[in-house]
Amino acid sequence: MLSNTIQSIKRALTTNRAFWLILSIFGDLLWLATTILPKDKSVWIFGAWFGDSYSDNSKYLFEYANRCQPNIRAVWLTKNAAAYNLVKKRGYEVHFVNSFRGFLLRVVSSVWVTSAGIFDFNSFHTWPIGRVKIVELLHGTPLKSYGYDDPEHVDFSKGSNLARLHALPLNKLVGLHDLYIAASDEVRDKWSTAFRIPLEMIKVTGYPRTDALFSPERPKVPITDLLRELKRNSTLAIYLPTHRQGGETSISFLLNDLNAINSRLAKLHAVLLVKVHRFHLKDLAVSDGNLSNVIFVNDDDIDQDIYTILPEVDLLITDYSSVYFDYLLLNKPIIFAPFDIDEYTADRPLYYNYDEVTPGPKARNWDEVVSHVAQIIRDGDEWGEQRQKVNSIFNAYHDGNSSQRVYQVIIADLGLLDANQNK
């Protein structure tokens, strides 16, 4: 009851224009108070998924900076205790975003690196503080319309983005980013219209998280040993459905009849991993611990990062998730399961004709999904050429060096350090 009350109050506040105006004034005053303070060009702060997760592009650039760029003091900020412990365990600097140290680091840092916008540093001091450079790494290639391209969100300055509205004229660029990245020229064009920014603000580098797909050595996570044991005698598939309306709509309808699915998979010597989007963790209640060949994966199993196990699986099953664009780099089979495509696209139009950019068999239900799994196991995969074609459109680089490219772009474009000394 108390939790529901708190959520109701939170929703009321975040949709109240006066509330956001007050915060905007606070942000501007904070900017005025700190803009004259010196910045440390070596201090970069990193965050992801509204401070709730240690994952995504920010994580991989953060770890690259710690490993390879000793001139950079790379610091992770989070509000999530599990994420804090994961970073600490790796021996990297981490602080809670709303701690005094976290606040001071936001004041003195010269670069903020995000994957989901500046709300990755989730606090009332979210606004950029005097002369900071913001690098938006984003979180995947867009299949679904985004930002200003999404008719449902055409007024992109409302709601949680009202930080763009400022009472004081001295800080007109608060909330805006200085640099974006993309996986290819095609993706770059989409980000340009989605954010209404010039192409020169977007650099084609590839996504840092895809470096994990090429690395021969990956950090061990709690589920690693189990997966490697399963792979000895089974085909390993993973189902990664995208979220529906930010988690407001249940996806339990996508996970029905698990017993029948499990029985067929067992006969095929195939194991299905199921990992739902972080917005749908409540839907894990449909899982059945007695299923032998269907395994629900949670964040603790993978240390909050699906890319720690993605290279281990033999095939991907998804619907509209951008993860498949990254998975193309592995050139492994993909089964597309757009069970609700008419309903889904009615609320969220796609940038492309679905069939033209999804190189793999299409399934309308789980019976067809399992049939496609069986065919791939029996006859092999016939979509390699089509995958390579789509891959060439959406991924300009196939080498595992995207973090290095992003770092060099930040240095060169934002003029922070001598690029010749930081390679």
C-alpha positions, 0 to 999 in steps of 0.5 A: 500500500505504501509503495503504491502511494509513493508511486502515485505521488511520484507520477503526479510530480513527474507530470506536473509542469510546475514541479519541472519548472521549479527543478529547471530553475534550481538547475539554472541556479546550480549552473550559475553557481558552478560555472566559474569553478575550474574543471578537471579535464581528466575526470570523466563520469559514467552512468547507465539506465537512470542510475539503476544498472552497470551495463550498456555502452557506458560500461564498456567505454568506462572499462576501456578508459580504466584499462587503457587510458591512465590519464583519465580518471574514469568514475562510475556513478550509480544509485543501485547497490548491486551495480556499486558492488559490481564496479567495486569488485572490478577494482574501479572507482564508483560512488553513489550518485546522490552522495556528497562525493558523487555531487562533487565529481559532477561539479569538477568533471569535464565529461559526462558519459551516458547511455540513456541521457543525463538522467543516468545520473539520477538526482535533483542535480541532474543538469550539466554543471558549468561547461561540462561536455555530455557524450550520449552513447545511446543504447542501440540501433533504432528499429522503432521510431524514436524522439521527434520521429515518434508521433506519440512523443512529438513534443520532446520537451515535455515530461521527463525532458522538461529539463530543456525548459529553463527560466534563466536565459543564461543556460540555454544548452542545459540538458543538451548533449555535445556528442552522439555516436552511431553504428553506421551512416544509416543509423546516424541519419536516424539519430539526426532526425530523432534528436533534431541535431546536425549530422556533424554532432554524430560520429560513426564509431560502432557501439562500445558494448559490441566489443564484448562480442569479439573479446576472447576473454569475457568476465565470468558471471554467475551463470557462465558455468551452467551455460558452458555445461549446457552447450556441451550437449544442447543447442542454446537459444535466448529469447530477448523480447523488447519492452512494451510501453516502458513496462506499463503493458505486461508481456506475460502473453508472450510467455504462455504455454511454457510446459508445451514449449519445454517438452518440445525443446527437450526432444530437440536437445535445445535449451531456451534462455529467457531474459525480459527487459528491465522494465518487465522484471515483474513479469518473471512471476510467470516462470516455472522453476520446474522447467528443464529446458526453459531457464529464466535469466535475471540480472544477478545471473549475468551481473546486470549485462546481457552482453556477458553471455550473448556470445555464448548462445547459438541463436537469438529469438527476438521481436523488435529489440535493437539487440539483434542489430548487434547480434548480426556481428556474430553471424549466428541464426536469428528467429524473429517472433513479432507475435503482436506486430500489428498492435505494437506498431500501431503505438510505435511505428518502425523506421523500416519495413520489418521484413526487409531488415530482419534476416531470419525466419518469422514466427507468429507463435511459439509453435512456429518458433520451436519449429524454426529451432528444429529446422535450424538444428536439423538442416542448418541456417540459410540466412547467412547471406541476408544477415551479412547484407543487413549487417553491412547497412547497420554496422560499419565496424566489425572489429571489437575496437569501438570503445577505442574509436569513441574515446578518440572521437571524444578527445578530438571533437571536444578538445579535451586532451592531446589526442597524440598522447592518448591512443 
